Amino acid sequence: MARQSYQDKLTELREDVLYMSEVVMERLRMGLDALEQKDEDLAREVIEGDGEINRMYLDLEQDCIDLLALQQPVASDLRFIAASFKIITDLERIGDLATNLGEYTLDAERDLFPDVDVQEMGELTLDMLEDAMLAYDDENTDACRELAARDDELDHFAERASEIVVRDLIERELESPDEVEQLLQDVSRLLLTIRDLERVGDHTVNIAARTLYMVENDDELIY
């Protein structure tokens, strides 16, 4: 592989990783919209689209392997390829979490916890993911460190939301076993939604951590 072709391959890898992130962010937005609007058609679109993200992941994984095997890159190029490989892994997992939102939409029949703002939490995760990918593209290490701090805010949000759900569960007066069973299903689904959005934040920090390592050879956020 000629040197220019090699550099073109590195540029193409970066562009493809960014494109994959755009698709993943779109699916996450669709999953949140489906959940908010109880839109079953949109939910199914998110679920059925997971295969596309998986195929992107496998294609990019092979691209990374080929670059490592054929070029034996060193120093910054090696860190870039390794970081990109780790980042597509996190993006694929975020895609899985978006699929979960679609599945929760199909299972949900009612919204019993108006005090828990899942959409606000979703917006936080989307903003973080977008900023993490911008940091990757721009090699912005300051943004990487800021994202780690913002994840603490998301964790606190998730903790407060879970406390609201549990408190509400304790305070409710239910008259029949069927009501109890339905409420427990609703609670379980909402807690899973909160957990999944919190995990999106964790994967976003992973992306920031790999970018920081890629640019500065600094593993500060990895461990």
N, C-alpha and C positions, 0 to 999 in steps of 0.2 A: 504494500500500500504506500503510494507516494506521500511525501510529507504534507503537501497541500490537501490531498484526499483525506489524510488522517485528521487534519485540523477541521476539514469540512464535516467529518464524521462526529467530532466533538461538538461542533456547533449544532449539528442536526440532533444530537442526543439532547442537548439543552432545550432546544425548541420542542422536541417531542415530549419531554418531561413536563414542560409548561403547558402544552396542549392537553396532556392527560389530566393535569391539575384543573384545567378549565372544565373538562367534562365532569370530573368528580365534583367540583363546586356546583355545577349546574344540577347534578343529580341530588346533591344534598339540599339545595334550594327547593327542588321539586318535591323531595321527601317532606320537607317542612311545610310546604304549601299544601300538599295532600293531607297532612295531618291536621292542619288548621282548618281546611275547608271540607274535611271528610270526603275528599274526592277519590273515589275508588279507581276510576280510570287512570288518573295521574299516578296513583299508588302502584298500579300494575305496570305502568310504563317505567317507573323507577326500578321495580323488581326485575322486569324483563331486560332492562338495560345493563344489568350487572355483568352479563356475559361480555359485552363490549369492553368494559373496563378490565375484566380479566384478560381478554385477548391483548389489549394494549400493554398490560403488565408483562405478559409472556414475551411479546415482541421486543419490548425494551430491555427485559432481562437478557434476552439473547444478544441484543446489541451491545450491552455492557460486557457480557462474556466474550464476545468476539473482539472487542477493543482490548480487553485485558490479555486475551490469549495471543492475538496476532501482533500486537504492538508492544507489549510488555512496558507500559507507560511507567514513568517515575515521577516522584515529587508531586507537583501541583496537578498534573494530569491524572495521576493515579488517584489522588484524593477526590478529584472531581468525578471520576467514573464511579468510584466506590460510594461517594455521597449520593450520586444520582440513583444508583442501584438501591440504596437504603430508602431514599425518598419515594421512589415508585412503590416500594413495599408498603410504606405508610399510606400513600394515596390509594392503593388497592384496598387496604383495610378500611379507610374512610368510606370508600365506595360500598363496602359490605355494610357499614353502619347506616349509610343512606338507605340501603335496601331494607334494613330492619325497620326504618321509619315507615316505609311503604307497607310492610307487613303489619305493623301496629295499626296503621290506618284501616286496613281491611278487617282487623279484629275489633276495633273500637266502635261502640254504639252510642256513647254519650260522653260528655265532658263534665265531670263532677268536681273539678278542682280549679275554679277560675282564678284563684290566687296564685297558681303556679304558671308563670309566663314562659312556656316552652319556646315560644317564638323569639322572645328576647334572648334567651339562652342560645337559640339557634343562630341568631344574628351575630352574637359574640363569637361563636365558633367560625362562622363564615368569614367574618372580618379578620380573624386571626389567621385562617388558612390563606386568604388572599394576600395578607401581608407577609406571611412566611414564604410564599412563592415569589413575591416581588423581591424579598431579601435574597432568595436563591438566584434570581435572574440578575439582580444588581450587585450581588456579593456584598450585601450591606450587613456587616457584623453587629452594628449598634441595634438594628432592628431585630436581629436574632436574640440579643440579650433582653430587649424590651418584651419580646413575646413570652419569654419564660416568666417574667413578672406578671404579664396579663393572664397567664394560665392560673395563677393563684386566685385572681378575681373570679375566673370561671369556676374554679373548685369551690370557692365560698358560695357562689350562686347556687351550685348544685347541692351543696350541703344545706343551705337554707330551704331550697325547694323540697328536698327530701324530708326535712323536719316538718314543713307545712303539711305534707301528705300524711305523715305518721300521726301528727297531732289531730288532723281532721278525722282520721280513721278511728282514733281512740274516742273522740267526742261524739261520733255519729250514733244515733239510736236506730237500730234495725229490728224489724218485726218478724222476719221469716228467714229460714235457712237459705232460700233462693236469693234473697237480697244480700245476705252475707257473702254468698259465693260470687255474685255478680260484682259486689264492691271490691272483693279481694282481687278479682281479675282486673278490674279497672286500676286498682292501686299498683298491682304488679306491672301492668303495661306502662303506667306513667313513670314508675321508678326505673324501669328498663330504658325508657326514653331519656330520662335525665342522665342515667349512667352512660348511655351511648354517646350523647352529646359531650359529656365530660371526656370520654375517650377520644372523640374527635380532637378536642383540645390537646390531649396528651400526644396524639400523633402529629399535631401541628408543631408542638415543641420539639418532637423528634426531628422534624424537617429543619427547624431552626438550628438545632444542635448539629446536624450533619452539615449544614451550610457553614456554620461557624468553623467546624473542623476543616471543611474543604478550603476555606479562604485563609485561615490563620493557623491551621494545624493545632487548634486549641480544642481539647476534649472537655472543656469546662461544663457544658450542658449535657454531655452524653451520660455521665455517671452521677 
